Amino acid sequence: MMTVLHNYVIRRDDGTTAAERFFGRKHGVSFEPLVAVRPLPARARTRRRRKPPELLAAAG
């Protein structure tokens, strides 16, 4: 989904998108129906912090 946003939505100062520069022509309006149908991506999970090993306790 993020690649689609980059290629078809984000525009440079000259008004072109990455897809327009790659294909050499303007693209159709195929992005809007895709957004209407696709759900938003899920939020990334948070990682649990591991407790550092107790090195001094093992030596004694």
PDB file of N, CA, C and O in Angstrom:
ATOM      1  N   MET A   1       0.822  -1.187   0.000  1.00  0.00           N
ATOM      2  CA  MET A   1       0.000   0.000   0.000  1.00  0.00           C
ATOM      3  C   MET A   1       0.871   1.258   0.000  1.00  0.00           C
ATOM      4  O   MET A   1       0.559   2.238  -0.677  1.00  0.00           O
ATOM      5  N   MET A   2       1.963   1.220   0.764  1.00  0.00           N
ATOM      6  CA  MET A   2       2.834   2.393   0.826  1.00  0.00           C
ATOM      7  C   MET A   2       3.525   2.629  -0.515  1.00  0.00           C
ATOM      8  O   MET A   2       3.785   3.775  -0.882  1.00  0.00           O
ATOM      9  N   THR A   3       3.824   1.559  -1.247  1.00  0.00           N
ATOM     10  CA  THR A   3       4.431   1.712  -2.564  1.00  0.00           C
ATOM     11  C   THR A   3       3.461   2.383  -3.518  1.00  0.00           C
ATOM     12  O   THR A   3       3.864   3.218  -4.328  1.00  0.00           O
ATOM     13  N   VAL A   4       2.189   2.028  -3.431  1.00  0.00           N
ATOM     14  CA  VAL A   4       1.173   2.654  -4.276  1.00  0.00           C
ATOM     15  C   VAL A   4       1.085   4.140  -3.967  1.00  0.00           C
ATOM     16  O   VAL A   4       1.007   4.964  -4.878  1.00  0.00           O
ATOM     17  N   LEU A   5       1.098   4.481  -2.694  1.00  0.00           N
ATOM     18  CA  LEU A   5       1.076   5.901  -2.317  1.00  0.00           C
ATOM     19  C   LEU A   5       2.263   6.636  -2.913  1.00  0.00           C
ATOM     20  O   LEU A   5       2.115   7.725  -3.468  1.00  0.00           O
ATOM     21  N   HIS A   6       3.434   6.041  -2.795  1.00  0.00           N
ATOM     22  CA  HIS A   6       4.634   6.689  -3.316  1.00  0.00           C
ATOM     23  C   HIS A   6       4.571   6.851  -4.827  1.00  0.00           C
ATOM     24  O   HIS A   6       4.894   7.918  -5.350  1.00  0.00           O
ATOM     25  N   ASN A   7       4.162   5.811  -5.527  1.00  0.00           N
ATOM     26  CA  ASN A   7       4.212   5.839  -6.985  1.00  0.00           C
ATOM     27  C   ASN A   7       3.096   6.657  -7.632  1.00  0.00           C
ATOM     28  O   ASN A   7       3.301   7.230  -8.702  1.00  0.00           O
ATOM     29  N   TYR A   8       1.931   6.721  -7.011  1.00  0.00           N
ATOM     30  CA  TYR A   8       0.784   7.332  -7.671  1.00  0.00           C
ATOM     31  C   TYR A   8       0.254   8.604  -7.016  1.00  0.00           C
ATOM     32  O   TYR A   8      -0.534   9.317  -7.639  1.00  0.00           O
ATOM     33  N   VAL A   9       0.651   8.913  -5.800  1.00  0.00           N
ATOM     34  CA  VAL A   9       0.075  10.064  -5.107  1.00  0.00           C
ATOM     35  C   VAL A   9       1.088  11.180  -4.884  1.00  0.00           C
ATOM     36  O   VAL A   9       0.800  12.346  -5.154  1.00  0.00           O
ATOM     37  N   ILE A  10       2.261  10.832  -4.397  1.00  0.00           N
ATOM     38  CA  ILE A  10       3.256  11.853  -4.070  1.00  0.00           C
ATOM     39  C   ILE A  10       3.781  12.470  -5.359  1.00  0.00           C
ATOM     40  O   ILE A  10       4.224  11.772  -6.271  1.00  0.00           O
ATOM     41  N   ARG A  11       3.721  13.798  -5.409  1.00  0.00           N
ATOM     42  CA  ARG A  11       4.131  14.515  -6.613  1.00  0.00           C
ATOM     43  C   ARG A  11       5.362  15.360  -6.354  1.00  0.00           C
ATOM     44  O   ARG A  11       5.553  15.883  -5.256  1.00  0.00           O
ATOM     45  N   ARG A  12       6.196  15.488  -7.379  1.00  0.00           N
ATOM     46  CA  ARG A  12       7.356  16.369  -7.325  1.00  0.00           C
ATOM     47  C   ARG A  12       6.919  17.798  -7.571  1.00  0.00           C
ATOM     48  O   ARG A  12       5.744  18.065  -7.821  1.00  0.00           O
ATOM     49  N   ASP A  13       7.872  18.717  -7.499  1.00  0.00           N
ATOM     50  CA  ASP A  13       7.573  20.124  -7.748  1.00  0.00           C
ATOM     51  C   ASP A  13       7.046  20.360  -9.161  1.00  0.00           C
ATOM     52  O   ASP A  13       6.278  21.295  -9.390  1.00  0.00           O
ATOM     53  N   ASP A  14       7.459  19.509 -10.118  1.00  0.00           N
ATOM     54  CA  ASP A  14       6.971  19.682 -11.491  1.00  0.00           C
ATOM     55  C   ASP A  14       5.581  19.083 -11.701  1.00  0.00           C
ATOM     56  O   ASP A  14       5.038  19.172 -12.802  1.00  0.00           O
ATOM     57  N   GLY A  15       4.996  18.475 -10.669  1.00  0.00           N
ATOM     58  CA  GLY A  15       3.633  17.954 -10.741  1.00  0.00           C
ATOM     59  C   GLY A  15       3.520  16.523 -11.215  1.00  0.00           C
ATOM     60  O   GLY A  15       2.406  16.035 -11.403  1.00  0.00           O
ATOM     61  N   THR A  16       4.636  15.825 -11.416  1.00  0.00           N
ATOM     62  CA  THR A  16       4.580  14.440 -11.889  1.00  0.00           C
ATOM     63  C   THR A  16       4.770  13.470 -10.735  1.00  0.00           C
ATOM     64  O   THR A  16       5.400  13.788  -9.727  1.00  0.00           O
ATOM     65  N   THR A  17       4.207  12.274 -10.908  1.00  0.00           N
ATOM     66  CA  THR A  17       4.392  11.204  -9.932  1.00  0.00           C
ATOM     67  C   THR A  17       5.458  10.248 -10.442  1.00  0.00           C
ATOM     68  O   THR A  17       5.862  10.323 -11.602  1.00  0.00           O
ATOM     69  N   ALA A  18       5.913   9.350  -9.578  1.00  0.00           N
ATOM     70  CA  ALA A  18       6.914   8.367  -9.976  1.00  0.00           C
ATOM     71  C   ALA A  18       6.375   7.463 -11.090  1.00  0.00           C
ATOM     72  O   ALA A  18       7.117   7.097 -12.002  1.00  0.00           O
ATOM     73  N   ALA A  19       5.100   7.104 -11.022  1.00  0.00           N
ATOM     74  CA  ALA A  19       4.502   6.243 -12.047  1.00  0.00           C
ATOM     75  C   ALA A  19       4.451   6.964 -13.394  1.00  0.00           C
ATOM     76  O   ALA A  19       4.700   6.350 -14.432  1.00  0.00           O
ATOM     77  N   GLU A  20       4.136   8.241 -13.387  1.00  0.00           N
ATOM     78  CA  GLU A  20       4.101   9.010 -14.644  1.00  0.00           C
ATOM     79  C   GLU A  20       5.492   9.103 -15.264  1.00  0.00           C
ATOM     80  O   GLU A  20       5.641   9.008 -16.483  1.00  0.00           O
ATOM     81  N   ARG A  21       6.494   9.287 -14.439  1.00  0.00           N
ATOM     82  CA  ARG A  21       7.859   9.354 -14.979  1.00  0.00           C
ATOM     83  C   ARG A  21       8.311   7.993 -15.487  1.00  0.00           C
ATOM     84  O   ARG A  21       9.001   7.912 -16.503  1.00  0.00           O
ATOM     85  N   PHE A  22       7.931   6.922 -14.795  1.00  0.00           N
ATOM     86  CA  PHE A  22       8.339   5.583 -15.210  1.00  0.00           C
ATOM     87  C   PHE A  22       7.672   5.158 -16.513  1.00  0.00           C
ATOM     88  O   PHE A  22       8.341   4.665 -17.420  1.00  0.00           O
ATOM     89  N   PHE A  23       6.344   5.346 -16.613  1.00  0.00           N
ATOM     90  CA  PHE A  23       5.603   4.901 -17.791  1.00  0.00           C
ATOM     91  C   PHE A  23       5.632   5.915 -18.928  1.00  0.00           C
ATOM     92  O   PHE A  23       5.310   5.577 -20.067  1.00  0.00           O
ATOM     93  N   GLY A  24       6.012   7.152 -18.632  1.00  0.00           N
ATOM     94  CA  GLY A  24       6.099   8.161 -19.679  1.00  0.00           C
ATOM     95  C   GLY A  24       4.771   8.786 -20.054  1.00  0.00           C
ATOM     96  O   GLY A  24       4.684   9.478 -21.069  1.00  0.00           O
ATOM     97  N   ARG A  25       3.743   8.562 -19.268  1.00  0.00           N
ATOM     98  CA  ARG A  25       2.429   9.162 -19.532  1.00  0.00           C
ATOM     99  C   ARG A  25       1.652   9.259 -18.236  1.00  0.00           C
ATOM    100  O   ARG A  25       2.018   8.641 -17.236  1.00  0.00           O
ATOM    101  N   LYS A  26       0.567  10.045 -18.254  1.00  0.00           N
ATOM    102  CA  LYS A  26      -0.272  10.185 -17.062  1.00  0.00           C
ATOM    103  C   LYS A  26      -1.030   8.890 -16.813  1.00  0.00           C
ATOM    104  O   LYS A  26      -1.405   8.189 -17.753  1.00  0.00           O
ATOM    105  N   HIS A  27      -1.249   8.583 -15.557  1.00  0.00           N
ATOM    106  CA  HIS A  27      -1.992   7.375 -15.211  1.00  0.00           C
ATOM    107  C   HIS A  27      -3.461   7.718 -14.999  1.00  0.00           C
ATOM    108  O   HIS A  27      -3.820   8.881 -14.812  1.00  0.00           O
ATOM    109  N   GLY A  28      -4.298   6.698 -15.030  1.00  0.00           N
ATOM    110  CA  GLY A  28      -5.735   6.888 -14.829  1.00  0.00           C
ATOM    111  C   GLY A  28      -6.059   7.104 -13.362  1.00  0.00           C
ATOM    112  O   GLY A  28      -5.165   7.228 -12.525  1.00  0.00           O
ATOM    113  N   VAL A  29      -7.318   7.147 -13.070  1.00  0.00           N
ATOM    114  CA  VAL A  29      -7.761   7.359 -11.688  1.00  0.00           C
ATOM    115  C   VAL A  29      -8.053   6.019 -11.016  1.00  0.00           C
ATOM    116  O   VAL A  29      -9.107   5.854 -10.402  1.00  0.00           O
ATOM    117  N   SER A  30      -7.144   5.076 -11.124  1.00  0.00           N
ATOM    118  CA  SER A  30      -7.368   3.753 -10.560  1.00  0.00           C
ATOM    119  C   SER A  30      -7.029   3.688  -9.073  1.00  0.00           C
ATOM    120  O   SER A  30      -7.323   2.685  -8.422  1.00  0.00           O
ATOM    121  N   PHE A  31      -6.420   4.729  -8.527  1.00  0.00           N
ATOM    122  CA  PHE A  31      -6.023   4.689  -7.128  1.00  0.00           C
ATOM    123  C   PHE A  31      -7.200   4.928  -6.180  1.00  0.00           C
ATOM    124  O   PHE A  31      -7.282   4.284  -5.135  1.00  0.00           O
ATOM    125  N   GLU A  32      -8.096   5.826  -6.521  1.00  0.00           N
ATOM    126  CA  GLU A  32      -9.214   6.146  -5.633  1.00  0.00           C
ATOM    127  C   GLU A  32     -10.110   4.938  -5.352  1.00  0.00           C
ATOM    128  O   GLU A  32     -10.459   4.724  -4.191  1.00  0.00           O
ATOM    129  N   PRO A  33     -10.501   4.140  -6.343  1.00  0.00           N
ATOM    130  CA  PRO A  33     -11.301   2.946  -6.015  1.00  0.00           C
ATOM    131  C   PRO A  33     -10.543   1.950  -5.144  1.00  0.00           C
ATOM    132  O   PRO A  33     -11.145   1.257  -4.324  1.00  0.00           O
ATOM    133  N   LEU A  34      -9.237   1.875  -5.316  1.00  0.00           N
ATOM    134  CA  LEU A  34      -8.439   0.969  -4.496  1.00  0.00           C
ATOM    135  C   LEU A  34      -8.482   1.387  -3.030  1.00  0.00           C
ATOM    136  O   LEU A  34      -8.608   0.538  -2.147  1.00  0.00           O
ATOM    137  N   VAL A  35      -8.379   2.664  -2.770  1.00  0.00           N
ATOM    138  CA  VAL A  35      -8.434   3.162  -1.395  1.00  0.00           C
ATOM    139  C   VAL A  35      -9.808   2.934  -0.789  1.00  0.00           C
ATOM    140  O   VAL A  35      -9.916   2.652   0.405  1.00  0.00           O
ATOM    141  N   ALA A  36     -10.845   3.050  -1.578  1.00  0.00           N
ATOM    142  CA  ALA A  36     -12.203   2.855  -1.066  1.00  0.00           C
ATOM    143  C   ALA A  36     -12.456   1.408  -0.664  1.00  0.00           C
ATOM    144  O   ALA A  36     -13.262   1.155   0.232  1.00  0.00           O
ATOM    145  N   VAL A  37     -11.789   0.458  -1.303  1.00  0.00           N
ATOM    146  CA  VAL A  37     -12.029  -0.961  -1.057  1.00  0.00           C
ATOM    147  C   VAL A  37     -11.083  -1.534  -0.008  1.00  0.00           C
ATOM    148  O   VAL A  37     -11.509  -2.320   0.838  1.00  0.00           O
ATOM    149  N   ARG A  38      -9.818  -1.157  -0.049  1.00  0.00           N
ATOM    150  CA  ARG A  38      -8.809  -1.738   0.828  1.00  0.00           C
ATOM    151  C   ARG A  38      -8.881  -1.143   2.233  1.00  0.00           C
ATOM    152  O   ARG A  38      -9.039   0.069   2.381  1.00  0.00           O
ATOM    153  N   PRO A  39      -8.766  -1.974   3.255  1.00  0.00           N
ATOM    154  CA  PRO A  39      -8.708  -1.437   4.617  1.00  0.00           C
ATOM    155  C   PRO A  39      -7.332  -0.829   4.885  1.00  0.00           C
ATOM    156  O   PRO A  39      -6.360  -1.140   4.197  1.00  0.00           O
ATOM    157  N   LEU A  40      -7.266   0.026   5.876  1.00  0.00           N
ATOM    158  CA  LEU A  40      -5.990   0.607   6.251  1.00  0.00           C
ATOM    159  C   LEU A  40      -5.091  -0.474   6.840  1.00  0.00           C
ATOM    160  O   LEU A  40      -5.588  -1.410   7.466  1.00  0.00           O
ATOM    161  N   PRO A  41      -3.782  -0.363   6.651  1.00  0.00           N
ATOM    162  CA  PRO A  41      -2.893  -1.373   7.229  1.00  0.00           C
ATOM    163  C   PRO A  41      -2.946  -1.348   8.755  1.00  0.00           C
ATOM    164  O   PRO A  41      -3.204  -0.311   9.366  1.00  0.00           O
ATOM    165  N   ALA A  42      -2.698  -2.500   9.350  1.00  0.00           N
ATOM    166  CA  ALA A  42      -2.726  -2.607  10.804  1.00  0.00           C
ATOM    167  C   ALA A  42      -1.534  -1.879  11.410  1.00  0.00           C
ATOM    168  O   ALA A  42      -0.500  -1.698  10.766  1.00  0.00           O
ATOM    169  N   ARG A  43      -1.699  -1.473  12.646  1.00  0.00           N
ATOM    170  CA  ARG A  43      -0.615  -0.803  13.357  1.00  0.00           C
ATOM    171  C   ARG A  43       0.472  -1.825  13.680  1.00  0.00           C
ATOM    172  O   ARG A  43       0.179  -2.967  14.035  1.00  0.00           O
ATOM    173  N   ALA A  44       1.711  -1.409  13.557  1.00  0.00           N
ATOM    174  CA  ALA A  44       2.826  -2.300  13.850  1.00  0.00           C
ATOM    175  C   ALA A  44       2.830  -2.656  15.330  1.00  0.00           C
ATOM    176  O   ALA A  44       2.530  -1.820  16.182  1.00  0.00           O
ATOM    177  N   ARG A  45       3.168  -3.891  15.623  1.00  0.00           N
ATOM    178  CA  ARG A  45       3.169  -4.306  17.020  1.00  0.00           C
ATOM    179  C   ARG A  45       4.387  -3.733  17.732  1.00  0.00           C
ATOM    180  O   ARG A  45       5.419  -3.470  17.114  1.00  0.00           O
ATOM    181  N   THR A  46       4.255  -3.547  19.015  1.00  0.00           N
ATOM    182  CA  THR A  46       5.381  -3.060  19.801  1.00  0.00           C
ATOM    183  C   THR A  46       6.152  -4.256  20.330  1.00  0.00           C
ATOM    184  O   THR A  46       5.565  -5.258  20.739  1.00  0.00           O
ATOM    185  N   ARG A  47       7.447  -4.141  20.317  1.00  0.00           N
ATOM    186  CA  ARG A  47       8.277  -5.241  20.792  1.00  0.00           C
ATOM    187  C   ARG A  47       8.463  -5.137  22.298  1.00  0.00           C
ATOM    188  O   ARG A  47       8.606  -4.051  22.859  1.00  0.00           O
ATOM    189  N   ARG A  48       8.458  -6.280  22.917  1.00  0.00           N
ATOM    190  CA  ARG A  48       8.716  -6.322  24.351  1.00  0.00           C
ATOM    191  C   ARG A  48      10.212  -6.210  24.578  1.00  0.00           C
ATOM    192  O   ARG A  48      11.011  -6.787  23.840  1.00  0.00           O
ATOM    193  N   ARG A  49      10.579  -5.467  25.600  1.00  0.00           N
ATOM    194  CA  ARG A  49      11.996  -5.363  25.940  1.00  0.00           C
ATOM    195  C   ARG A  49      12.402  -6.581  26.756  1.00  0.00           C
ATOM    196  O   ARG A  49      11.734  -6.969  27.714  1.00  0.00           O
ATOM    197  N   ARG A  50      13.508  -7.163  26.349  1.00  0.00           N
ATOM    198  CA  ARG A  50      14.018  -8.304  27.098  1.00  0.00           C
ATOM    199  C   ARG A  50      14.808  -7.807  28.295  1.00  0.00           C
ATOM    200  O   ARG A  50      15.492  -6.786  28.237  1.00  0.00           O
ATOM    201  N   LYS A  51      14.695  -8.546  29.363  1.00  0.00           N
ATOM    202  CA  LYS A  51      15.460  -8.217  30.549  1.00  0.00           C
ATOM    203  C   LYS A  51      16.911  -8.644  30.314  1.00  0.00           C
ATOM    204  O   LYS A  51      17.159  -9.785  29.924  1.00  0.00           O
ATOM    205  N   PRO A  52      17.867  -7.745  30.545  1.00  0.00           N
ATOM    206  CA  PRO A  52      19.268  -8.125  30.306  1.00  0.00           C
ATOM    207  C   PRO A  52      19.692  -9.241  31.265  1.00  0.00           C
ATOM    208  O   PRO A  52      19.250  -9.283  32.413  1.00  0.00           O
ATOM    209  N   PRO A  53      20.549 -10.139  30.786  1.00  0.00           N
ATOM    210  CA  PRO A  53      20.973 -11.227  31.663  1.00  0.00           C
ATOM    211  C   PRO A  53      21.798 -10.703  32.840  1.00  0.00           C
ATOM    212  O   PRO A  53      22.523  -9.716  32.719  1.00  0.00           O
ATOM    213  N   GLU A  54      21.674 -11.367  33.947  1.00  0.00           N
ATOM    214  CA  GLU A  54      22.394 -10.968  35.143  1.00  0.00           C
ATOM    215  C   GLU A  54      23.743 -11.695  35.139  1.00  0.00           C
ATOM    216  O   GLU A  54      23.851 -12.817  35.633  1.00  0.00           O
ATOM    217  N   LEU A  55      24.742 -11.063  34.593  1.00  0.00           N
ATOM    218  CA  LEU A  55      26.059 -11.699  34.439  1.00  0.00           C
ATOM    219  C   LEU A  55      26.781 -11.854  35.776  1.00  0.00           C
ATOM    220  O   LEU A  55      27.447 -12.865  35.999  1.00  0.00           O
ATOM    221  N   LEU A  56      26.664 -10.900  36.640  1.00  0.00           N
ATOM    222  CA  LEU A  56      27.389 -10.970  37.912  1.00  0.00           C
ATOM    223  C   LEU A  56      26.807 -12.023  38.852  1.00  0.00           C
ATOM    224  O   LEU A  56      27.550 -12.628  39.625  1.00  0.00           O
ATOM    225  N   ALA A  57      25.511 -12.251  38.803  1.00  0.00           N
ATOM    226  CA  ALA A  57      24.879 -13.230  39.666  1.00  0.00           C
ATOM    227  C   ALA A  57      25.299 -14.650  39.286  1.00  0.00           C
ATOM    228  O   ALA A  57      25.399 -15.514  40.157  1.00  0.00           O
ATOM    229  N   ALA A  58      25.543 -14.900  38.018  1.00  0.00           N
ATOM    230  CA  ALA A  58      25.933 -16.233  37.553  1.00  0.00           C
ATOM    231  C   ALA A  58      27.379 -16.533  37.934  1.00  0.00           C
ATOM    232  O   ALA A  58      27.727 -17.701  38.105  1.00  0.00           O
ATOM    233  N   ALA A  59      28.228 -15.527  38.071  1.00  0.00           N
ATOM    234  CA  ALA A  59      29.641 -15.739  38.387  1.00  0.00           C
ATOM    235  C   ALA A  59      29.863 -16.047  39.866  1.00  0.00           C
ATOM    236  O   ALA A  59      30.879 -16.643  40.222  1.00  0.00           O
ATOM    237  N   GLY A  60      28.936 -15.654  40.727  1.00  0.00           N
ATOM    238  CA  GLY A  60      29.171 -15.771  42.167  1.00  0.00           C
ATOM    239  C   GLY A  60      28.686 -16.984  42.805  1.00  0.00           C
ATOM    240  O   GLY A  60      28.848 -17.152  44.014  1.00  0.00           O
TER     241      GLY A  60
END
